[in-house]
């Protein structure tokens, strides 16, 4: 399986190895069967691993390498062969690095073993703890792919996967509880957010303030915010069921003016709440069909697109670029105003069909042909 780079991966500054001798702030190691004589080391922000802050090539003679660390902030490194884009062919090593620590990497690029100072000893202990379950999950993924054409079998396999994953989460929760002061344990909190955020919030309560306010504070704060929003979504889901009144809200439109949802109630039109984003592939893929529906159902529906997780500039440019003729508002997604949480949005796009009086008729997640068929049936179009 391809390695997945999670947001917990951080960035590293590579300078002269002045601290190698005392084995602090340095990563050393040896990779068996390394198909290259140098390694590319990417620098990524602790909260955003997508775009490298910097990139360095280091020698890896006979598989041996040394990477100095001279940053005062938690960073992460992503290591792979220079000619292999983020390890697509030969694998990738990615670790979070805390100032003052020491890491020793071994094994292979596609199956790295981590050891070193306490942070990495804890990582190694956790990896050994969950390895049987993770190996089983990898097997289940292969079984699922092989059964892609058999829906009943696929569902059965996915149920097994969910059971094993639940056991991994249980082990993770116990690991953090048994090691509340572990810096590595604190990096695992985000894995416990799950469907309701409760497990993550529970373990955050036992992590000492010295850890919560230390090097890992940005990562821990993001986990807490994610868990709180997930919990709020779970609670909100009980208030946005079919037949219920849609929660009212007021957001800014592209002109900077306040727009209130209830202002378009009782106009004899069905209302489509379209939760989307310019970053969302499937949202954009559905734009031509949305335009056609809006044209065909003119006067019978109104569409209100609610942009989520874009900057305001990107959002406004997207409206112009895609020539979207319907209503638009911007969801800032902050602690005060996050309509995506209010409506328990879990995936994008999500479309809620409201009756003319503002009650929820139906919710459809994803770019699904069912949405267009259903709306046409409501308005009497074929």
VEXPA-154288 format. One record per residue: residue number from 1; residue in one letter; chain; x, y, z of N, C-alpha, C in turn. Coordinates in steps of 0.2 Angstrom, whole numbers, always signed. Layout:
> NUM; a; A; X; Y; Z; X; Y; Z; X; Y; Z
...
END
This chain:
> 1; x; A; +4; -6; +0; +0; +0; +0; +4; +6; +0
> 2; x; A; +2; +12; -3; +6; +18; -3; +5; +21; +4
> 3; x; A; +11; +24; +6; +11; +27; +12; +7; +33; +12
> 4; x; A; +3; +35; +18; -1; +41; +18; +2; +45; +23
> 5; x; A; +3; +52; +20; +7; +57; +25; +1; +60; +28
> 6; x; A; +1; +60; +35; -4; +63; +39; -2; +70; +41
> 7; x; A; -7; +74; +44; -6; +81; +45; -1; +81; +51
> 8; x; A; +0; +76; +55; +4; +76; +61; +11; +76; +59
> 9; x; A; +13; +75; +53; +20; +75; +50; +22; +83; +51
> 10; x; A; +28; +84; +53; +30; +91; +53; +36; +93; +49
> 11; x; A; +39; +99; +50; +45; +101; +46; +51; +101; +49
> 12; x; A; +57; +101; +46; +64; +101; +49; +68; +106; +45
> 13; x; A; +72; +109; +49; +78; +113; +46; +84; +109; +46
> 14; x; A; +88; +109; +40; +94; +105; +40; +100; +110; +40
> 15; x; A; +103; +110; +45; +109; +114; +46; +115; +109; +47
> 16; x; A; +121; +112; +49; +127; +109; +50; +126; +104; +56
> 17; x; A; +129; +98; +57; +128; +94; +62; +132; +95; +68
> 18; x; A; +131; +101; +71; +135; +102; +77; +134; +98; +83
> 19; x; A; +127; +96; +83; +125; +92; +89; +125; +85; +88
> 20; x; A; +128; +82; +83; +128; +75; +82; +131; +71; +87
> 21; x; A; +137; +74; +90; +141; +70; +95; +137; +69; +101
> 22; x; A; +133; +73; +103; +129; +72; +110; +123; +68; +108
> 23; x; A; +121; +66; +102; +115; +63; +100; +109; +66; +102
> 24; x; A; +109; +73; +101; +103; +77; +102; +102; +80; +95
> 25; x; A; +95; +82; +94; +94; +85; +88; +97; +82; +81
> 26; x; A; +97; +76; +81; +99; +73; +75; +96; +66; +73
> 27; x; A; +95; +64; +67; +92; +58; +65; +98; +54; +61
> 28; x; A; +99; +48; +64; +104; +44; +60; +101; +38; +58
> 29; x; A; +104; +34; +54; +101; +27; +52; +104; +24; +46
> 30; x; A; +101; +18; +45; +103; +14; +39; +97; +10; +37
> 31; x; A; +96; +11; +30; +91; +8; +27; +93; +2; +23
> 32; x; A; +91; -4; +24; +93; -10; +20; +90; -9; +13
> 33; x; A; +94; -12; +8; +91; -12; +1; +90; -6; -2
> 34; x; A; +93; +0; +0; +91; +6; -2; +93; +7; -10
> 35; x; A; +89; +8; -14; +90; +9; -21; +93; +15; -24
> 36; x; A; +95; +19; -19; +98; +26; -21; +104; +27; -16
> 37; x; A; +109; +32; -18; +115; +33; -14; +114; +40; -11
> 38; x; A; +108; +43; -11; +107; +49; -8; +99; +49; -6
> 39; x; A; +97; +54; -1; +90; +54; +1; +88; +61; +0
> 40; x; A; +81; +62; -2; +78; +69; -2; +75; +69; +5
> 41; x; A; +76; +75; +8; +73; +76; +15; +68; +82; +14
> 42; x; A; +62; +82; +15; +57; +87; +14; +56; +90; +21
> 43; x; A; +55; +97; +21; +53; +100; +27; +45; +102; +26
> 44; x; A; +41; +101; +31; +34; +102; +30; +32; +105; +37
> 45; x; A; +27; +110; +37; +24; +113; +43; +21; +107; +47
> 46; x; A; +21; +108; +54; +18; +103; +58; +10; +102; +57
> 47; x; A; +7; +107; +54; +0; +107; +53; -2; +107; +46
> 48; x; A; +3; +106; +41; +2; +106; +34; +7; +103; +31
> 49; x; A; +7; +96; +29; +12; +92; +26; +12; +93; +18
> 50; x; A; +7; +96; +16; +6; +96; +8; +12; +100; +4
> 51; x; A; +14; +105; +7; +19; +109; +3; +25; +110; +7
> 52; x; A; +31; +107; +5; +37; +108; +9; +40; +115; +10
> 53; x; A; +42; +116; +16; +45; +122; +17; +52; +123; +14
> 54; x; A; +56; +117; +14; +62; +117; +11; +64; +109; +9
> 55; x; A; +68; +108; +5; +70; +102; +3; +78; +101; +2
> 56; x; A; +81; +96; +5; +88; +95; +5; +90; +88; +3
> 57; x; A; +95; +87; -1; +98; +81; -3; +104; +79; +2
> 58; x; A; +103; +73; +5; +109; +71; +9; +112; +64; +7
> 59; x; A; +118; +63; +8; +121; +57; +6; +119; +51; +10
> 60; x; A; +118; +45; +6; +116; +39; +10; +121; +33; +7
> 61; x; A; +127; +34; +9; +132; +29; +6; +131; +22; +10
> 62; x; A; +130; +17; +5; +129; +11; +8; +122; +10; +13
> 63; x; A; +118; +15; +12; +112; +15; +16; +112; +19; +22
> 64; x; A; +118; +22; +24; +119; +25; +30; +118; +33; +29
> 65; x; A; +115; +36; +34; +114; +43; +33; +113; +47; +40
> 66; x; A; +114; +53; +40; +114; +57; +46; +110; +64; +44
> 67; x; A; +105; +65; +48; +101; +72; +46; +101; +76; +53
> 68; x; A; +105; +82; +53; +105; +86; +58; +98; +90; +59
> 69; x; A; +97; +92; +65; +90; +95; +66; +92; +101; +71
> 70; x; A; +91; +107; +68; +93; +113; +72; +87; +118; +73
> 71; x; A; +81; +116; +73; +75; +120; +74; +73; +120; +81
> 72; x; A; +70; +126; +83; +67; +126; +90; +60; +125; +90
> 73; x; A; +57; +122; +85; +50; +121; +85; +49; +114; +82
> 74; x; A; +44; +110; +84; +42; +104; +82; +42; +104; +75
> 75; x; A; +45; +99; +71; +45; +99; +64; +45; +92; +62
> 76; x; A; +44; +90; +56; +44; +84; +54; +48; +83; +47
> 77; x; A; +50; +77; +46; +54; +75; +40; +51; +70; +36
> 78; x; A; +51; +71; +30; +49; +66; +25; +55; +64; +21
> 79; x; A; +56; +57; +21; +63; +55; +18; +61; +50; +12
> 80; x; A; +64; +51; +6; +63; +46; +1; +69; +47; -4
> 81; x; A; +69; +42; -9; +74; +43; -14; +73; +49; -19
> 82; x; A; +78; +53; -21; +77; +59; -25; +73; +58; -31
> 83; x; A; +73; +52; -35; +70; +52; -41; +63; +48; -40
> 84; x; A; +61; +47; -34; +55; +44; -32; +50; +48; -29
> 85; x; A; +45; +51; -33; +41; +56; -30; +37; +54; -24
> 86; x; A; +39; +57; -18; +37; +56; -12; +36; +48; -10
> 87; x; A; +41; +44; -13; +41; +37; -11; +36; +33; -14
> 88; x; A; +33; +35; -20; +28; +31; -23; +30; +24; -25
> 89; x; A; +36; +23; -27; +39; +16; -29; +43; +13; -23
> 90; x; A; +47; +16; -20; +52; +13; -15; +50; +14; -8
> 91; x; A; +45; +18; -7; +43; +19; +0; +45; +26; +3
> 92; x; A; +42; +28; +9; +44; +35; +12; +44; +34; +19
> 93; x; A; +49; +37; +22; +49; +38; +30; +47; +44; +32
> 94; x; A; +42; +45; +36; +40; +51; +39; +39; +51; +46
> 95; x; A; +42; +56; +50; +42; +56; +57; +41; +63; +59
> 96; x; A; +38; +64; +65; +38; +70; +69; +44; +71; +73
> 97; x; A; +47; +77; +73; +54; +77; +77; +53; +83; +82
> 98; x; A; +54; +82; +88; +54; +87; +93; +61; +89; +95
> 99; x; A; +62; +96; +96; +69; +98; +98; +71; +95; +104
> 100; x; A; +78; +93; +104; +81; +90; +109; +81; +82; +109
> 101; x; A; +77; +79; +104; +77; +72; +104; +82; +69; +99
> 102; x; A; +82; +63; +99; +87; +59; +94; +83; +53; +91
> 103; x; A; +84; +52; +85; +80; +47; +81; +85; +42; +78
> 104; x; A; +84; +36; +78; +88; +31; +74; +83; +27; +70
> 105; x; A; +84; +27; +63; +80; +24; +59; +83; +18; +56
> 106; x; A; +79; +12; +55; +82; +6; +52; +77; +3; +48
> 107; x; A; +78; -3; +46; +73; -7; +42; +74; -5; +34
> 108; x; A; +68; -4; +31; +68; -2; +24; +64; +5; +23
> 109; x; A; +65; +8; +18; +61; +14; +17; +53; +13; +17
> 110; x; A; +51; +7; +15; +44; +5; +15; +42; +2; +21
> 111; x; A; +46; +1; +26; +44; -2; +32; +49; +0; +38
> 112; x; A; +49; +6; +39; +54; +9; +44; +53; +7; +51
> 113; x; A; +58; +6; +55; +58; +5; +62; +62; +11; +65
> 114; x; A; +58; +13; +70; +60; +20; +73; +63; +18; +80
> 115; x; A; +68; +21; +82; +71; +20; +89; +74; +27; +91
> 116; x; A; +77; +27; +97; +81; +33; +99; +80; +35; +106
> 117; x; A; +79; +42; +107; +77; +45; +113; +70; +43; +115
> 118; x; A; +68; +45; +121; +61; +43; +124; +56; +44; +119
> 119; x; A; +55; +50; +115; +50; +51; +111; +49; +45; +106
> 120; x; A; +55; +43; +103; +55; +38; +98; +55; +31; +101
> 121; x; A; +57; +30; +107; +56; +24; +110; +48; +22; +111
> 122; x; A; +45; +28; +113; +38; +27; +114; +34; +26; +107
> 123; x; A; +37; +29; +102; +34; +27; +95; +35; +20; +94
> 124; x; A; +41; +18; +95; +42; +11; +93; +38; +6; +98
> 125; x; A; +37; +7; +104; +33; +3; +108; +25; +3; +106
> 126; x; A; +23; +9; +103; +16; +9; +101; +16; +5; +94
> 127; x; A; +21; +6; +90; +21; +3; +83; +20; -5; +85
> 128; x; A; +24; -7; +89; +24; -15; +91; +17; -17; +94
> 129; x; A; +14; -12; +98; +8; -14; +101; +2; -15; +95
> 130; x; A; +2; -10; +90; -3; -11; +86; -2; -14; +79
> 131; x; A; +5; -17; +78; +7; -20; +72; +2; -26; +70
> 132; x; A; +0; -30; +74; -4; -36; +72; -10; -33; +69
> 133; x; A; -13; -29; +72; -20; -26; +70; -19; -22; +63
> 134; x; A; -13; -18; +63; -12; -15; +57; -10; -19; +51
> 135; x; A; -7; -25; +52; -5; -30; +47; -12; -33; +45
> 136; x; A; -16; -34; +49; -23; -37; +48; -27; -32; +43
> 137; x; A; -27; -26; +45; -31; -21; +41; -28; -20; +34
> 138; x; A; -22; -21; +33; -19; -21; +27; -21; -27; +22
> 139; x; A; -22; -32; +26; -24; -38; +22; -32; -37; +20
> 140; x; A; -36; -34; +25; -43; -33; +24; -44; -28; +18
> 141; x; A; -39; -23; +17; -40; -19; +12; -39; -22; +5
> 142; x; A; -34; -27; +5; -33; -31; -1; -39; -35; -3
> 143; x; A; -42; -38; +3; -48; -42; +2; -54; -38; -1
> 144; x; A; -55; -32; +2; -60; -28; +0; -59; -26; -8
> 145; x; A; -53; -24; -10; -52; -23; -17; -54; -28; -21
> 146; x; A; -52; -34; -19; -54; -40; -23; -61; -42; -24
> 147; x; A; -65; -39; -19; -72; -41; -19; -76; -35; -21
> 148; x; A; -73; -30; -25; -76; -24; -27; -83; -25; -30
> 149; x; A; -84; -30; -34; -90; -31; -38; -95; -35; -34
> 150; x; A; -94; -37; -28; -98; -41; -24; -100; -36; -18
> 151; x; A; -106; -33; -19; -108; -28; -13; -109; -31; -7
> 152; x; A; -112; -37; -6; -113; -40; +0; -107; -42; +4
> 153; x; A; -102; -45; +0; -96; -47; +2; -92; -41; +4
> 154; x; A; -92; -36; +0; -88; -30; +2; -91; -27; +9
> 155; x; A; -97; -26; +10; -100; -24; +16; -98; -28; +22
> 156; x; A; -98; -35; +21; -96; -39; +26; -88; -38; +28
> 157; x; A; -84; -37; +23; -77; -36; +24; -76; -29; +27
> 158; x; A; -80; -24; +25; -79; -18; +29; -81; -18; +36
> 159; x; A; -86; -22; +38; -88; -23; +45; -82; -26; +49
> 160; x; A; -78; -31; +46; -73; -33; +49; -67; -28; +50
> 161; x; A; -66; -24; +45; -61; -19; +45; -63; -14; +51
> 162; x; A; -69; -12; +51; -71; -7; +57; -70; -10; +64
> 163; x; A; -71; -17; +64; -70; -20; +71; -62; -20; +73
> 164; x; A; -58; -21; +68; -51; -21; +69; -49; -14; +71
> 165; x; A; -51; -9; +67; -50; -2; +68; -52; +0; +75
> 166; x; A; -58; -2; +77; -60; +0; +84; -55; -3; +89
> 167; x; A; -52; -9; +88; -48; -12; +93; -41; -8; +93
> 168; x; A; -39; -5; +87; -33; -1; +87; -34; +5; +91
> 169; x; A; -40; +8; +90; -42; +14; +94; -42; +13; +101
> 170; x; A; -44; +7; +103; -44; +5; +110; -37; +5; +113
> 171; x; A; -33; +2; +109; -26; +1; +111; -23; +8; +111
> 172; x; A; -24; +12; +107; -22; +19; +107; -24; +23; +113
> 173; x; A; -30; +22; +114; -33; +26; +120; -29; +23; +127
> 174; x; A; -28; +17; +127; -25; +14; +133; -18; +16; +133
> 175; x; A; -14; +16; +128; -7; +19; +127; -7; +26; +130
> 176; x; A; -11; +30; +128; -11; +37; +130; -12; +37; +138
> 177; x; A; -17; +34; +140; -19; +34; +147; -13; +31; +151
> 178; x; A; -10; +26; +149; -4; +23; +153; +2; +27; +152
> 179; x; A; +2; +32; +148; +8; +36; +147; +6; +43; +146
> 180; x; A; +3; +46; +151; +0; +53; +150; +5; +58; +148
> 181; x; A; +11; +57; +151; +16; +62; +150; +21; +61; +143
> 182; x; A; +19; +56; +140; +23; +54; +133; +21; +59; +128
> 183; x; A; +27; +63; +125; +26; +67; +120; +23; +64; +114
> 184; x; A; +26; +58; +113; +23; +54; +107; +16; +52; +108
> 185; x; A; +14; +50; +114; +7; +49; +115; +2; +54; +113
> 186; x; A; +5; +61; +115; +1; +67; +113; -1; +67; +105
> 187; x; A; +4; +65; +101; +3; +65; +94; -2; +60; +92
> 188; x; A; -4; +56; +96; -9; +51; +94; -16; +53; +95
> 189; x; A; -17; +58; +99; -24; +60; +101; -29; +61; +95
> 190; x; A; -26; +64; +89; -31; +65; +83; -34; +58; +81
> 191; x; A; -30; +53; +82; -33; +46; +80; -39; +44; +83
> 192; x; A; -40; +47; +89; -46; +45; +93; -52; +50; +92
> 193; x; A; -52; +54; +87; -58; +59; +87; -64; +55; +84
> 194; x; A; -63; +50; +80; -69; +46; +78; -75; +49; +76
> 195; x; A; -81; +46; +78; -87; +49; +76; -90; +54; +80
> 196; x; A; -88; +54; +87; -91; +59; +91; -86; +63; +95
> 197; x; A; -79; +62; +94; -74; +66; +98; -73; +65; +105
> 198; x; A; -77; +60; +108; -77; +59; +115; -71; +56; +118
> 199; x; A; -68; +51; +114; -62; +48; +117; -56; +53; +117
> 200; x; A; -56; +57; +111; -50; +62; +111; -51; +67; +117
> 201; x; A; -57; +69; +118; -57; +74; +123; -56; +71; +130
> 202; x; A; -58; +65; +131; -56; +61; +137; -49; +61; +139
> 203; x; A; -45; +59; +134; -38; +58; +135; -34; +65; +135
> 204; x; A; -37; +70; +132; -34; +77; +133; -34; +79; +140
> 205; x; A; -39; +77; +144; -40; +79; +151; -35; +76; +155
> 206; x; A; -31; +71; +153; -26; +68; +157; -19; +69; +155
> 207; x; A; -18; +73; +150; -12; +75; +147; -9; +81; +151
> 208; x; A; -4; +81; +154; -1; +86; +159; -1; +93; +155
> 209; x; A; -2; +98; +159; -1; +105; +155; +6; +106; +153
> 210; x; A; +11; +103; +156; +17; +104; +153; +18; +102; +146
> 211; x; A; +15; +96; +145; +15; +93; +138; +10; +97; +133
> 212; x; A; +4; +99; +136; -1; +103; +132; +2; +110; +130
> 213; x; A; +6; +113; +134; +8; +119; +132; +15; +120; +130
> 214; x; A; +18; +114; +128; +25; +113; +126; +26; +113; +119
> 215; x; A; +31; +110; +116; +32; +110; +109; +26; +108; +105
> 216; x; A; +22; +103; +108; +17; +100; +104; +10; +104; +104
> 217; x; A; +10; +110; +107; +4; +114; +108; +0; +115; +102
> 218; x; A; +3; +117; +96; -1; +118; +90; -5; +111; +88
> 219; x; A; -1; +106; +88; -4; +99; +86; -10; +97; +91
> 220; x; A; -9; +98; +98; -14; +96; +103; -20; +101; +102
> 221; x; A; -18; +107; +101; -24; +112; +100; -28; +110; +94
> 222; x; A; -25; +108; +89; -29; +106; +83; -33; +100; +84
> 223; x; A; -30; +95; +88; -34; +89; +90; -40; +91; +94
> 224; x; A; -39; +96; +99; -44; +97; +103; -50; +101; +99
> 225; x; A; -48; +105; +95; -53; +109; +91; -57; +104; +86
> 226; x; A; -53; +99; +83; -56; +94; +79; -61; +90; +83
> 227; x; A; -59; +88; +89; -63; +84; +93; -70; +87; +96
> 228; x; A; -69; +94; +97; -74; +98; +99; -79; +99; +94
> 229; x; A; -77; +100; +88; -81; +101; +82; -85; +94; +80
> 230; x; A; -81; +89; +81; -84; +82; +79; -90; +81; +84
> 231; x; A; -88; +82; +90; -94; +81; +96; -100; +86; +94
> 232; x; A; -98; +92; +92; -104; +96; +91; -108; +94; +84
> 233; x; A; -104; +91; +79; -107; +88; +74; -112; +83; +75
> 234; x; A; -109; +78; +80; -113; +72; +82; -120; +75; +85
> 235; x; A; -119; +80; +89; -125; +83; +93; -130; +86; +88
> 236; x; A; -127; +90; +83; -131; +93; +78; -135; +89; +74
> 237; x; A; -132; +83; +73; -135; +78; +68; -142; +76; +70
> 238; x; A; -143; +77; +77; -150; +75; +79; -155; +81; +78
> 239; x; A; -152; +86; +76; -157; +92; +74; -158; +94; +67
> 240; x; A; -155; +90; +63; -155; +91; +56; -158; +85; +52
> 241; x; A; -163; +82; +54; -165; +76; +51; -171; +78; +47
> 242; x; A; -173; +74; +42; -178; +75; +37; -184; +77; +41
> 243; x; A; -188; +82; +39; -194; +84; +42; -193; +90; +47
> 244; x; A; -187; +91; +49; -186; +96; +54; -185; +103; +51
> 245; x; A; -186; +108; +55; -184; +115; +52; -177; +116; +51
> 246; x; A; -174; +118; +46; -167; +119; +45; -165; +125; +49
> 247; x; A; -159; +124; +53; -157; +129; +57; -155; +136; +53
> 248; x; A; -158; +141; +55; -157; +147; +52; -150; +150; +53
> 249; x; A; -147; +154; +48; -140; +157; +49; -140; +163; +45
> 250; x; A; -135; +167; +47; -133; +173; +43; -126; +173; +41
> 251; x; A; -124; +173; +35; -117; +173; +33; -116; +179; +28
> 252; x; A; -110; +181; +26; -108; +186; +21; -108; +183; +14
> 253; x; A; -111; +186; +10; -111; +184; +2; -105; +187; -1
> 254; x; A; -104; +186; -7; -98; +188; -11; -97; +196; -11
> 255; x; A; -102; +199; -10; -102; +207; -9; -101; +210; -3
> 256; x; A; -100; +205; +2; -99; +207; +9; -105; +209; +13
> 257; x; A; -111; +207; +10; -117; +209; +13; -120; +203; +17
> 258; x; A; -123; +204; +23; -126; +199; +26; -132; +195; +22
> 259; x; A; -132; +189; +23; -137; +185; +19; -140; +180; +25
> 260; x; A; -147; +180; +26; -150; +176; +30; -154; +170; +27
> 261; x; A; -153; +164; +28; -156; +159; +25; -164; +160; +25
> 262; x; A; -167; +161; +30; -174; +162; +31; -177; +167; +26
> 263; x; A; -173; +171; +24; -175; +177; +19; -178; +174; +13
> 264; x; A; -176; +168; +11; -179; +165; +5; -184; +159; +6
> 265; x; A; -186; +159; +12; -192; +154; +14; -198; +157; +11
> 266; x; A; -203; +152; +9; -210; +154; +8; -211; +158; +1
> 267; x; A; -206; +156; -3; -206; +160; -10; -209; +155; -15
> 268; x; A; -211; +149; -13; -214; +144; -18; -209; +140; -21
> 269; x; A; -202; +141; -19; -197; +137; -22; -194; +132; -17
> 270; x; A; -191; +126; -19; -187; +122; -15; -180; +125; -15
> 271; x; A; -177; +124; -9; -170; +127; -8; -165; +122; -8
> 272; x; A; -160; +123; -11; -154; +118; -11; -148; +121; -7
> 273; x; A; -147; +118; -1; -141; +121; +2; -135; +116; +0
> 274; x; A; -130; +119; -4; -125; +116; -7; -118; +117; -3
> 275; x; A; -116; +113; +1; -110; +113; +5; -104; +111; +1
> 276; x; A; -100; +116; -1; -94; +114; -6; -88; +118; -4
> 277; x; A; -83; +117; -9; -77; +121; -8; -73; +120; -15
> 278; x; A; -69; +125; -17; -65; +125; -23; -60; +120; -22
> 279; x; A; -58; +118; -16; -53; +113; -15; -56; +106; -17
> 280; x; A; -62; +105; -17; -66; +99; -17; -67; +96; -25
> 281; x; A; -63; +91; -27; -64; +88; -34; -71; +87; -36
> 282; x; A; -74; +83; -32; -81; +81; -33; -86; +87; -33
> 283; x; A; -85; +92; -29; -89; +98; -29; -89; +101; -36
> 284; x; A; -83; +102; -39; -82; +105; -45; -84; +101; -51
> 285; x; A; -83; +94; -50; -85; +90; -55; -93; +90; -57
> 286; x; A; -96; +92; -51; -104; +92; -52; -106; +99; -54
> 287; x; A; -102; +104; -55; -104; +110; -57; -108; +110; -64
> 288; x; A; -106; +107; -69; -110; +107; -75; -117; +105; -74
> 289; x; A; -118; +99; -70; -125; +97; -69; -129; +101; -65
> 290; x; A; -126; +105; -60; -129; +109; -56; -132; +115; -60
> 291; x; A; -127; +118; -65; -129; +123; -69; -135; +121; -73
> 292; x; A; -135; +115; -76; -141; +113; -80; -147; +112; -76
> 293; x; A; -147; +109; -70; -152; +109; -66; -155; +116; -64
> 294; x; A; -151; +120; -63; -153; +127; -61; -157; +130; -67
> 295; x; A; -154; +129; -73; -158; +132; -79; -164; +128; -80
> 296; x; A; -164; +122; -80; -171; +118; -81; -176; +119; -76
> 297; x; A; -174; +121; -70; -179; +121; -64; -180; +129; -62
> 298; x; A; -178; +133; -67; -179; +140; -65; -186; +142; -63
> 299; x; A; -185; +146; -57; -192; +148; -54; -194; +143; -49
> 300; x; A; -192; +137; -49; -194; +131; -45; -190; +129; -39
> 301; x; A; -183; +131; -40; -178; +130; -35; -174; +136; -34
> 302; x; A; -171; +137; -28; -166; +142; -27; -160; +138; -24
> 303; x; A; -154; +139; -27; -148; +136; -24; -144; +141; -20
> 304; x; A; -142; +139; -14; -137; +143; -10; -131; +139; -8
> 305; x; A; -126; +141; -11; -119; +137; -10; -116; +140; -4
> 306; x; A; -114; +136; +0; -110; +138; +6; -103; +135; +6
> 307; x; A; -98; +140; +5; -91; +138; +4; -88; +137; +10
> 308; x; A; -85; +131; +11; -81; +129; +17; -74; +127; +16
> 309; x; A; -70; +129; +20; -62; +127; +20; -58; +131; +14
> 310; x; A; -61; +136; +11; -57; +140; +7; -55; +147; +10
> 311; x; A; -50; +150; +7; -50; +157; +9; -55; +161; +5
> 312; x; A; -57; +167; +8; -62; +171; +5; -60; +173; -3
> 313; x; A; -53; +174; -4; -51; +176; -10; -52; +170; -15
> 314; x; A; -50; +164; -13; -51; +158; -17; -58; +157; -19
> 315; x; A; -62; +158; -14; -70; +157; -14; -73; +162; -20
> 316; x; A; -71; +168; -19; -73; +174; -23; -71; +172; -31
> 317; x; A; -65; +170; -31; -62; +169; -38; -66; +163; -41
> 318; x; A; -67; +158; -37; -71; +152; -39; -77; +154; -42
> 319; x; A; -81; +158; -39; -88; +160; -41; -87; +163; -48
> 320; x; A; -82; +167; -49; -81; +170; -56; -79; +166; -61
> 321; x; A; -74; +161; -59; -71; +157; -64; -76; +152; -66
> 322; x; A; -80; +149; -62; -85; +144; -64; -91; +147; -66
> 323; x; A; -92; +154; -66; -98; +157; -68; -104; +154; -65
> 324; x; A; -105; +154; -58; -110; +151; -54; -116; +156; -53
> 325; x; A; -121; +155; -56; -127; +161; -56; -131; +161; -50
> 326; x; A; -130; +156; -45; -135; +156; -40; -132; +160; -34
> 327; x; A; -135; +159; -28; -133; +163; -22; -127; +160; -19
> 328; x; A; -123; +164; -15; -117; +161; -12; -116; +165; -5
> 329; x; A; -113; +161; -1; -111; +164; +6; -105; +160; +8
> 330; x; A; -101; +163; +12; -95; +160; +14; -95; +158; +22
> 331; x; A; -93; +152; +23; -93; +150; +30; -86; +150; +33
> 332; x; A; -85; +155; +38; -78; +156; +40; -75; +150; +44
> 333; x; A; -80; +146; +47; -77; +140; +50; -74; +141; +57
> 334; x; A; -75; +147; +60; -71; +148; +66; -76; +146; +72
> 335; x; A; -73; +147; +78; -77; +145; +84; -84; +148; +85
> 336; x; A; -84; +154; +82; -91; +158; +83; -96; +155; +77
> 337; x; A; -93; +155; +71; -98; +153; +66; -95; +147; +61
> 338; x; A; -98; +142; +62; -96; +136; +58; -103; +132; +56
> 339; x; A; -106; +135; +50; -112; +132; +48; -111; +124; +46
> 340; x; A; -105; +122; +44; -104; +115; +43; -105; +111; +49
> 341; x; A; -103; +114; +55; -104; +110; +61; -112; +110; +63
> 342; x; A; -115; +116; +62; -122; +116; +63; -126; +111; +60
> 343; x; A; -124; +110; +53; -128; +105; +49; -125; +98; +49
> 344; x; A; -120; +97; +54; -117; +90; +54; -114; +88; +48
> 345; x; A; -111; +92; +44; -108; +90; +38; -101; +86; +39
> 346; x; A; -101; +80; +36; -96; +76; +37; -92; +75; +30
> 347; x; A; -95; +76; +25; -91; +76; +18; -94; +81; +13
> 348; x; A; -90; +81; +8; -91; +86; +3; -91; +83; -4
> 349; x; A; -96; +85; -8; -101; +90; -7; -107; +87; -3
> 350; x; A; -110; +90; +1; -117; +88; +4; -122; +93; +2
> 351; x; A; -128; +90; +0; -133; +95; -2; -139; +93; +2
> 352; x; A; -142; +98; +5; -149; +98; +8; -154; +101; +4
> 353; x; A; -159; +97; +3; -165; +100; -1; -170; +102; +4
> 354; x; A; -172; +108; +4; -177; +111; +9; -183; +112; +5
> 355; x; A; -189; +111; +9; -195; +113; +6; -196; +120; +6
> 356; x; A; -201; +123; +3; -202; +130; +3; -202; +134; +9
> 357; x; A; -205; +130; +14; -206; +133; +21; -199; +132; +25
> 358; x; A; -194; +129; +23; -188; +129; +26; -187; +122; +30
> 359; x; A; -192; +118; +29; -191; +111; +33; -186; +107; +28
> 360; x; A; -182; +102; +31; -178; +98; +28; -182; +92; +24
> 361; x; A; -181; +92; +18; -184; +87; +14; -180; +80; +13
> 362; x; A; -173; +82; +11; -169; +76; +10; -161; +79; +10
> 363; x; A; -157; +74; +13; -150; +76; +13; -146; +71; +8
> 364; x; A; -142; +73; +4; -138; +68; +0; -131; +70; +0
> 365; x; A; -127; +65; +2; -119; +66; +3; -116; +64; -4
> 366; x; A; -111; +68; -6; -107; +66; -12; -110; +68; -18
> 367; x; A; -107; +68; -24; -109; +70; -30; -113; +64; -33
> 368; x; A; -119; +64; -32; -123; +58; -33; -129; +59; -38
> 369; x; A; -130; +55; -44; -135; +56; -48; -142; +56; -45
> 370; x; A; -142; +53; -39; -149; +53; -36; -151; +60; -34
> 371; x; A; -147; +64; -33; -149; +71; -31; -153; +74; -37
> 372; x; A; -150; +74; -43; -154; +77; -48; -160; +74; -50
> 373; x; A; -160; +67; -50; -166; +63; -51; -172; +65; -46
> 374; x; A; -170; +66; -39; -174; +67; -34; -177; +74; -35
> 375; x; A; -173; +79; -36; -175; +86; -37; -180; +87; -43
> 376; x; A; -179; +83; -48; -183; +83; -54; -190; +80; -52
> 377; x; A; -190; +75; -48; -196; +72; -46; -200; +77; -42
> 378; x; A; -197; +81; -38; -200; +86; -33; -204; +91; -38
> 379; x; A; -201; +93; -43; -203; +99; -46; -207; +97; -53
> 380; x; A; -208; +90; -54; -212; +88; -59; -208; +88; -66
> 381; x; A; -201; +88; -66; -197; +88; -72; -195; +81; -73
> 382; x; A; -194; +79; -80; -192; +72; -81; -185; +73; -85
END
